[in-house]
Amino acid sequence: MKHTLVRRAAALRTATALGLAASVLAVPGSGLAGAADTGIVLGGITLAQASATTPFPGITRTVYQDADRTWTVNVLDIDPSRAPITFDGSIGQGMYTTQTVQEMLEQTTGVSSRRPYLGVNGGYFDDGVVLDPANRIFLGDLGGTSLKNGRLLSEAGGGRYVYDTVTGKAVGLRPANSVLMLQNGRPYITELATGLSVQLSDDGAVSRKVDGVNRLPGRAGHCLRNTDPANTDVTVVGGVCFDPSEIVEFTPEFGARTPAPDVLRQTDTTTDDDPGVEVLFNAAGVATACFRPGAAPGGIVSDAPRGGHDVPPGGRALEGTGDGATWLWDNACAGKPVTLHTVITDTRFGDTLADTWFGRAPAGAVEQPIDPALYATPAGDVLIRDASVVYQPADDTARAWRTAGGADGFGHLFFVTVEGQKGGPAPLASGATRSEFAQLLKALNLVDAVNLDGGGSTTLNLRDQNGNEPPVTTTTDSSPRHVADTVYAAVGGYGLAR
Amino acid sequence: MRQHLPRAVMGMLLVALVLAVLPGSRATAASWTSHCAAGGFCLYDQDGGQGAELANDPRVPVQGVDPAWNDRARSVDNRSPYWACLYADAGYGGTVQAVRPGGQATLAELGTHLDGKVTSFKGAKSKAGCFTGYERCETGRLCLFAEESGRGAMTSFTEDEVRDYGAGWNDRTVSVFNHTAKHACFYPENGLTGSWSANGSTYRAFVVLSGDSTFVPAPYAGTLSSDRLVTAAGGRPATDFC
């Protein structure tokens, strides 16, 4: 769901003041990391260890509760080094919609014994567009960088404040968002920026920015970004950007037909009303269809508005509105070959994660593909980095149920959830603040941790004896919420019976 | 310690070797005196950042250090934003020691006691990254490792069938990364044959799906001898072709 970014000058100061001592990595079993054997403290309340189990080899579940059961904390410690465990994520049926974590986990395979061991809700998503109000099914637009199948499925969103190191005041934004990456058998938390453009294949100087991936043209959730002097017609309302002139890319993972004009059907939102232009590209990057209302049919051009088309297998669709539509009409629809360019940067280290071309790449271009074995989901605030709590805002009062992903000193993947007492009278039953959550995770000896989507989205599911994936957390909603994606620990290898 | 360099390490990059014998006596933790350049991490052959220095770029992994420095480092100064990951054996094998960004350490003072034992090292963007060597497995390859989590010696294949791992790799695999677009079926005997028995069942293949990395558990552990890569075809699931 949507989240609010707060000022974190103190956090930055802490991050730059890392201690000098080396970090010792002892052998597993030394007891230096992982869930605490005794109680832990959350927001001033001591929680006792209620249970500790090993539901699957390599996976330990520890549950903590206070005497009044104001809070329940689930800690999942997942060690892939000595058990057949692999890490991955799922967007379920597609980027266009949301599902429960249980649905997504159970859909990963038809063989119940090979379903994931466990999973939690993943990234923040745009809950402002409801596809099915009766069943609370949202548009599944993830609010930041999403990577799967070697493709970028959602552009970076949610910029991060840049603070003056002296005054502590925010002085700007950098266009990147935090992500939880699952790659090479370990979790990694960083910030990624994306740079997307479309250009003429024969003349790279003729190009235009691609504004988004797999979302509605005209609406970008989790949109906290600098004013763009070249794009002054953007309005920002409640952290959502409304832009009447965009080009949005769709991949086959969108999972549904491309959106038609005015999907929002909101009278106060007109940025998605433009019939615009849509161009379909086959897997080779060749434009095969162009749709524009009032156009004279011929060649690839049809007299029709954008939307309602399947993304070709292995191909792409581009929808344009405003001057984005004009660009597509003047170039792709006019028979000029175009090429999409995607650059993904790890802004923590300033290196390029991927540099890819769809269509004919320029001469001399060096392709750096997205790792097909990588899964990345957009996260919220980084809570712990390199063993230091880096989330230390001056004011932090928002309480909610929480989900975090992280790693301990042995590189184990951790999922941690905090539930309040549903309907409970205790003042803290509504959940934990991010600061309290960060301190809890630090007490659990996590070296890196990031806040995932929370509130009613907080969900932890474990595979049962029948291979089903029921939630073991309760929910603030009346039933498990439909979310955009899940991250999970799955069966890494298995025997095939005769 | 051991420095068995697998074939995959043939192209390893050696770091710049800077020998700078410093005057003075053996250092203590209280008299740290290194001169490591900002942005890199340095190994020293004496405690406390003293003695000869081996300067390293954390972006350039070293799966087997130059013989002149094998089992020689006694302290480390990490002046990079990366974690410095030190290993007792080649190919990120054996005991692991991580030194945090900006950290300094005399190895004899740490619980892992890697003083005089470091054989390979790399920089990692997170501490968790010190515990994996899977990143060595390039896209399109099926990789086998002699230790857990892609650590230690490694070999890799691209062929759809490898009918005999040969003496060097038969029965040696501890972990696997299937970085191909196909599913991998492993067998306990050469020629894609054999089976395993466990819990009253017989298994004809150990399967690692496309994109997955995993520890190889019992009863498959230490028995893999051949493999086949498979895809779905004719309406049948891929594993039908194992």
Interface residues (C-beta under 8 A of the other chain):
Chain A: L18 G19 L20 A21 A22 S23 V24 L25 A26 V27 S30 P57 G58 P80 S81 R82 A83 P84 I85 T86 D88 Q183 N184 G185 R186 P187 Y188 I189 T190 D346 R348 F349 D351 P369 D371 P372 A373 D386 A387 A407 G409 F410 G411 H412 V447 D448 A490 G492 G493 Y494 G495 L496 A497 R498
Chain B: R59 V76 P81 Y82 W83 T95 V96 Q97 A98 V99 R100 P101 G102 G103 Q104 A105 L110 G111 T112 K125 S126 K127 A128 G129 C130 F131 T132 Y134 E135 T139 E148 S149 G150 V176 F177 H179 A181 C185 S195 W196 A198 S201 T202 Y203 R204 A205 F206 V207 V208 G211 D212 S213 T214 F215 V216 P217 Y220 T239 C242
